[in-house]
């Protein structure tokens, strides 16, 4: 009988541990559909962007919802979905989290490897880009999962999202911003 009680108590403790939820804090920005630069495809028109801290996993989750699904084989030479992060406001953005599509025509702007392909990276504007593989492009949603250490492990930061059809530095402006006027606040 005593042994059965120990087993039941052990089972109850195990279930309690397994059932505890992973806590999260989020910052969400909604953006009106149709406000991207005139002539832009709907799959660069941001309708919502979000940053979430998955505390139990020590992961930052960046997501972007677009007005239309991204084509499986985008006709664009380049697509970029970016989240700019300012960890020391108002000093300016310190990091950018990027999920981008690279083709043969824009390969020089991308990491070495077979083209076409999607890639994820964090740029701190000083050091070489740090690439990550935890991202997903699924229909009208772009997601990136990063270790907070890639952006200096801040407790809070200001952020904004944007979409591009040409690499930064090409002279072509981003297609859409969320929020339209800088910035949203996030705290873990």
Residue frames relative to the residue before (quaternion, step in Angstrom):
aa qw qx qy qz dx dy dz
X 1.0000 0.0000 0.0000 0.0000 0.00 0.00 0.00
X 0.6482 0.5176 -0.3113 0.4637 3.57 0.93 -0.92
X 0.6490 0.5229 -0.3139 0.4548 3.56 0.99 -0.84
X 0.6342 0.5269 -0.3226 0.4648 3.58 1.03 -0.79
X 0.6363 0.5234 -0.3226 0.4660 3.60 1.01 -0.81
X 0.6473 0.5126 -0.3192 0.4651 3.59 0.96 -0.84
X 0.6417 0.5118 -0.3206 0.4728 3.57 0.98 -0.82
X 0.6736 0.4920 -0.2979 0.4642 3.60 0.89 -0.91
X 0.6434 0.5021 -0.3204 0.4808 3.61 0.95 -0.81
X 0.6537 0.5064 -0.3096 0.4694 3.60 0.92 -0.86
X 0.6451 0.5117 -0.3128 0.4734 3.57 1.01 -0.82
X 0.6527 0.5169 -0.3123 0.4574 3.60 0.95 -0.89
X 0.6519 0.4999 -0.3131 0.4765 3.61 0.95 -0.84
X 0.6449 0.5226 -0.3151 0.4602 3.58 0.96 -0.82
X 0.6569 0.4998 -0.3069 0.4738 3.59 0.96 -0.85
X 0.6278 0.5338 -0.3331 0.4583 3.59 1.00 -0.78
X 0.6608 0.4954 -0.3028 0.4757 3.59 0.92 -0.88
X 0.7027 0.4716 -0.2733 0.4573 3.59 0.85 -0.94
X 0.7045 0.4676 -0.2774 0.4561 3.60 1.07 -0.62
X 0.4953 0.6487 -0.4545 0.3567 3.63 1.17 -0.16
X 0.4183 -0.7407 0.4748 0.2257 3.53 -0.85 1.00
X 0.4611 -0.6109 0.5606 0.3162 3.50 -1.35 0.41
X 0.2965 -0.7708 0.5323 0.1861 3.58 -0.62 1.03
X 0.0694 -0.7938 0.6041 0.0114 3.52 -1.21 0.57
X 0.1322 -0.7309 0.6574 0.1267 3.53 -1.26 0.49
X 0.1173 -0.8223 0.5568 0.0088 3.55 -0.98 0.90
X 0.1347 -0.7149 0.6762 0.1162 3.47 -1.41 0.38
X 0.0628 -0.8211 0.5666 -0.0297 3.57 -0.61 1.18
X 0.0936 -0.7691 0.6311 0.0380 3.55 -1.06 0.86
X 0.1819 -0.7516 0.6248 0.1075 3.57 -0.87 0.99
X 0.0996 -0.7856 0.6105 0.0138 3.55 -1.08 0.79
X 0.4966 -0.6851 0.4254 0.3208 3.63 -0.79 0.89
X 0.4703 -0.6414 0.5263 0.3006 3.55 -1.04 0.81
X 0.7746 0.3572 -0.2651 0.4495 3.55 -1.10 0.74
X 0.6146 0.5788 -0.3589 0.3982 3.61 1.21 0.08
X 0.3990 0.6928 -0.4984 0.3352 3.61 1.22 0.28
X 0.6961 -0.4451 0.3446 0.4457 3.58 -1.28 0.32
X 0.5958 -0.6049 0.4042 0.3403 3.56 -0.95 0.96
X 0.7988 0.2684 -0.2241 0.4896 3.57 -0.88 0.97
X 0.5153 0.6407 -0.4192 0.3850 3.59 1.27 -0.06
X 0.5060 -0.6257 0.4784 0.3516 3.60 -1.06 0.61
X 0.6064 -0.5935 0.3946 0.3527 3.58 -1.14 0.67
X 0.6345 0.5389 -0.3512 0.4285 3.62 1.13 -0.39
X 0.6601 0.3869 -0.3524 0.5389 3.60 1.22 0.43
X 0.5177 0.6143 -0.4101 0.4319 3.59 1.35 0.16
X 0.2606 -0.7926 0.5375 0.1224 3.59 -0.30 1.30
X 0.1189 -0.7868 0.6015 0.0714 3.58 -0.94 0.92
X 0.7873 -0.0479 -0.0003 0.6147 3.59 1.25 -0.34
X 0.0149 -0.7658 0.6426 0.0215 3.54 -1.15 0.69
X 0.0676 -0.8144 0.5758 -0.0255 3.54 -1.09 0.76
X 0.1249 -0.7245 0.6704 0.1004 3.51 -1.31 0.59
X 0.0103 -0.8016 0.5964 -0.0406 3.56 -0.84 1.02
X 0.2642 -0.7228 0.6148 0.1728 3.57 -1.05 0.81
X 0.1719 -0.7591 0.6215 0.0898 3.55 -0.68 1.10
X 0.2652 -0.8459 0.4441 0.1304 3.52 0.30 1.38
X 0.6829 0.4942 -0.2982 0.4479 3.60 0.83 -0.89
X 0.7330 0.3750 -0.2117 0.5266 3.55 1.27 -0.40
X 0.3026 -0.7691 0.4973 0.2637 3.61 1.30 -0.16
X 0.4751 0.6355 -0.4395 0.4209 3.53 0.87 1.12
X 0.2381 -0.7136 0.6331 0.1823 3.55 -1.15 0.64
X 0.1713 -0.7829 0.5965 0.0440 3.53 -0.86 1.08
X 0.0913 -0.7759 0.6241 0.0134 3.57 -0.68 1.15
X 0.0473 0.8068 -0.5878 0.0360 3.59 -0.86 0.89
X 0.1006 -0.7694 0.6297 0.0380 3.51 -1.27 0.57
X 0.1686 -0.7528 0.6307 0.0846 3.56 -0.93 1.01
X 0.1889 -0.7960 0.5712 0.0664 3.55 -0.90 0.99
X 0.6437 -0.5612 0.3655 0.3704 3.59 -1.23 0.45
X 0.7910 0.1058 -0.0498 0.6005 3.61 1.20 -0.41
X 0.6049 -0.5592 0.4239 0.3765 3.56 -1.19 0.53
X 0.4492 -0.6550 0.5404 0.2777 3.54 -1.13 0.77
X 0.4829 -0.6712 0.4620 0.3206 3.63 -0.77 0.91
X 0.5764 -0.5970 0.4339 0.3509 3.58 -1.09 0.74
X 0.7514 0.1429 -0.0917 0.6376 3.57 1.13 -0.71
X 0.2259 -0.8213 0.5031 0.1460 3.61 0.21 1.24
X 0.4416 -0.6981 0.4944 0.2706 3.58 -0.98 0.82
X 0.5610 0.6093 -0.3761 0.4155 3.57 1.28 -0.29
X 0.5090 -0.6200 0.4977 0.3300 3.57 -1.18 0.57
X 0.7922 0.0607 0.0183 0.6069 3.56 1.17 -0.65
X 0.0232 0.7413 -0.6708 -0.0044 3.54 -1.17 0.72
X 0.0046 -0.8035 0.5953 -0.0042 3.56 -0.96 0.80
X 0.0972 -0.7558 0.6466 0.0340 3.52 -1.02 0.95
X 0.0306 -0.8542 0.5126 -0.0815 3.55 -0.35 1.32
X 0.1188 -0.7272 0.6695 0.0935 3.51 -1.29 0.61
X 0.1985 -0.7816 0.5844 0.0911 3.58 -0.56 1.19
X 0.1461 -0.8050 0.5746 0.0209 3.57 -0.93 0.98
X 0.1000 -0.7711 0.6283 0.0245 3.56 -0.89 1.06
X 0.1599 -0.8339 0.5251 0.0584 3.58 -0.22 1.28
X 0.7593 0.2559 -0.1573 0.5773 3.61 1.24 -0.32
X 0.0598 -0.8302 0.5529 0.0382 3.62 0.52 1.11
X 0.6781 -0.1929 -0.7055 -0.0727 1.69 -2.06 1.37
X 0.2177 0.8368 -0.4828 0.1390 3.60 1.09 0.59
X 0.5807 -0.5492 0.3984 0.4499 3.61 1.16 -0.43
X 0.6798 -0.5159 0.3344 0.3999 3.53 -1.26 0.33
X 0.2912 -0.7738 0.5490 0.1225 3.54 -0.96 1.04
X 0.8030 0.1201 -0.0055 0.5837 3.56 1.10 -0.76
X 0.0808 -0.7410 0.6556 0.1207 3.51 -1.35 0.27
X 0.2388 -0.7276 0.6308 0.1249 3.53 -0.96 1.03
X 0.0664 -0.8331 0.5474 -0.0434 3.57 -0.65 1.16
X 0.0156 -0.7001 0.7121 0.0499 3.50 -1.22 0.74
X 0.0908 0.8310 -0.5365 0.1159 3.59 -0.56 1.14
X 0.3723 -0.6836 0.5891 0.2170 3.49 -1.36 0.56
X 0.1099 -0.7985 0.5914 0.0248 3.55 -0.80 1.05
X 0.1330 -0.7806 0.6076 0.0611 3.56 -1.00 0.86
X 0.7268 -0.4041 0.3089 0.4616 3.58 -1.30 -0.02
X 0.6728 0.5116 -0.3017 0.4411 3.62 1.04 -0.73
X 0.7688 0.3049 -0.1827 0.5317 3.63 1.12 -0.51
X 0.2870 0.8149 -0.4696 0.1815 3.58 1.25 0.22
X 0.6072 0.5736 -0.3630 0.4130 3.60 1.04 -0.64
X 0.6695 0.4899 -0.2956 0.4738 3.59 1.15 -0.58
X 0.6992 0.4681 -0.2393 0.4844 3.58 1.28 -0.29
X 0.6491 -0.4973 0.3946 0.4192 3.56 -1.31 0.19
X 0.5916 -0.5601 0.4219 0.3978 3.61 -1.13 0.50
X 0.4540 0.6649 -0.5115 0.3002 3.54 -1.08 0.72
X 0.6948 -0.4699 0.3283 0.4343 3.56 -1.27 0.17
X 0.1734 -0.7760 0.6021 0.0721 3.55 -1.10 0.79
X 0.5874 -0.1599 -0.7925 -0.0374 1.64 -2.17 1.19
X 0.0588 0.7928 -0.6044 0.0515 3.57 -1.24 0.45
X 0.4316 -0.6261 0.5756 0.3007 3.51 -1.41 0.21
X 0.0138 0.7848 -0.6196 -0.0107 3.57 -1.18 0.58
X 0.2493 -0.7499 0.5966 0.1398 3.53 -1.28 0.53
X 0.0802 0.8025 -0.5862 0.0770 3.56 -1.02 0.80
X 0.2374 -0.7014 0.6431 0.1950 3.50 -1.40 0.28
X 0.1305 -0.7784 0.6130 0.0353 3.53 -0.86 1.06
X 0.1583 -0.7960 0.5763 0.0960 3.59 -0.85 0.93
X 0.5160 -0.6978 0.3632 0.3390 3.59 1.32 0.33
X 0.7033 0.3893 -0.2649 0.5326 3.62 1.27 0.08
X 0.7841 0.2821 -0.1214 0.5393 3.56 0.78 -1.10
X 0.6547 -0.4768 0.3734 0.4523 3.60 -1.21 0.18
X 0.6086 -0.5596 0.4191 0.3754 3.56 -1.15 0.64
X 0.2428 -0.7378 0.6118 0.1494 3.55 -1.17 0.70
X 0.2688 -0.8009 0.5234 0.1117 3.53 -0.53 1.25
X 0.0705 -0.7752 0.6264 0.0400 3.57 -1.15 0.68
X 0.3574 -0.7623 0.5092 0.1786 3.55 -1.15 0.59
X 0.5710 0.5958 -0.3835 0.4146 3.60 1.25 0.00
X 0.4457 0.6354 -0.5149 0.3640 3.54 0.24 1.31
X 0.1029 -0.7886 0.6034 0.0587 3.54 -1.27 0.36
X 0.1337 -0.7284 0.6673 0.0792 3.53 -1.09 0.84
X 0.1067 0.8154 -0.5444 0.1655 3.54 -0.36 1.30
X 0.8153 -0.1035 0.0343 0.5687 3.57 -0.26 1.24
X 0.7906 -0.2431 0.2204 0.5170 3.55 -0.70 -1.15
X 0.6299 0.5368 -0.3227 0.4593 3.61 1.24 0.30
X 0.1046 -0.7474 0.6537 0.0558 3.54 -1.07 0.87
X 0.0359 -0.8094 0.5854 -0.0301 3.58 -0.83 1.04
X 0.0272 -0.7638 0.6445 0.0229 3.55 -1.14 0.71
X 0.1342 -0.7688 0.6233 0.0490 3.56 -0.98 0.94
X 0.0616 0.8303 -0.5496 0.0690 3.60 -0.51 1.12
X 0.5244 -0.5661 0.5332 0.3468 3.50 -1.34 0.42
X 0.5067 -0.6719 0.4388 0.3152 3.65 -0.75 0.96
X 0.5609 0.6111 -0.3915 0.3983 3.62 1.14 -0.50
X 0.5833 0.5942 -0.3743 0.4083 3.62 1.14 -0.51
X 0.7561 0.2610 -0.1851 0.5709 3.59 1.25 -0.36
X 0.7000 -0.5228 0.2564 0.4134 3.57 1.09 0.75
X 0.4322 -0.7421 0.4242 0.2874 3.62 1.27 0.28
X 0.1854 0.8151 -0.5348 0.1234 3.63 0.84 0.85
X 0.4812 -0.6403 0.5114 0.3113 3.57 -1.21 0.54
X 0.7881 0.0050 0.0060 0.6155 3.58 1.19 -0.55
X 0.0483 0.7889 -0.6122 0.0234 3.55 -1.27 0.39
X 0.4300 -0.6241 0.5786 0.3014 3.51 -1.40 0.23
X 0.0037 0.8204 -0.5711 0.0282 3.60 -1.03 0.66
X 0.0290 -0.7612 0.6471 0.0324 3.50 -1.38 0.34
X 0.2952 -0.7529 0.5657 0.1613 3.56 -1.18 0.60
X 0.0328 0.7842 -0.6196 -0.0033 3.54 -1.24 0.50
X 0.2668 -0.7372 0.5964 0.1724 3.52 -1.32 0.35
X 0.1455 -0.7938 0.5891 0.0402 3.55 -1.16 0.73
X 0.2195 -0.7369 0.6159 0.1717 3.53 -1.31 0.44
X 0.7263 0.2375 -0.1962 0.6144 3.57 1.35 0.13
X 0.5957 -0.5816 0.4002 0.3831 3.62 -1.09 0.57
X 0.5948 -0.5245 0.4591 0.4005 3.55 -1.24 0.48
X 0.7598 0.3453 -0.2632 0.4838 3.57 -1.00 0.76
X 0.5526 0.6263 -0.3893 0.3884 3.60 1.28 -0.07
X 0.5263 -0.6226 0.4183 0.4005 3.58 1.24 -0.33
X 0.6202 0.4994 -0.3467 0.4957 3.61 1.29 -0.12
X 0.4236 -0.7311 0.4836 0.2285 3.57 -0.72 1.13
X 0.6196 -0.5112 0.4232 0.4190 3.59 -1.22 0.36
X 0.5117 -0.6726 0.4567 0.2779 3.57 -1.20 0.59
X 0.8025 -0.0436 0.0525 0.5927 3.61 1.05 -0.70
X 0.2042 -0.7574 0.6118 0.1017 3.54 -1.29 0.57
X 0.0315 0.7609 -0.6480 -0.0129 3.56 -1.22 0.53
X 0.4426 -0.3202 -0.8003 0.2474 1.56 -1.04 2.24
X 0.6442 -0.5413 0.3728 0.3912 3.55 -1.26 0.38
X 0.7397 0.1996 -0.1346 0.6283 3.57 1.23 -0.55
X 0.5523 -0.6661 0.3934 0.3107 3.56 -0.73 1.12
X 0.9009 -0.2526 -0.3407 -0.0925 2.01 -1.93 1.44
X 0.4195 -0.6415 0.5622 0.3105 3.56 -1.32 0.05
X 0.3577 -0.7256 0.5484 0.2116 3.58 -1.20 0.56
X 0.0639 -0.7782 0.6245 0.0183 3.53 -1.15 0.76
X 0.0072 0.7751 -0.6316 0.0135 3.57 -1.08 0.80
X 0.3285 -0.7283 0.5674 0.1993 3.54 -1.08 0.81
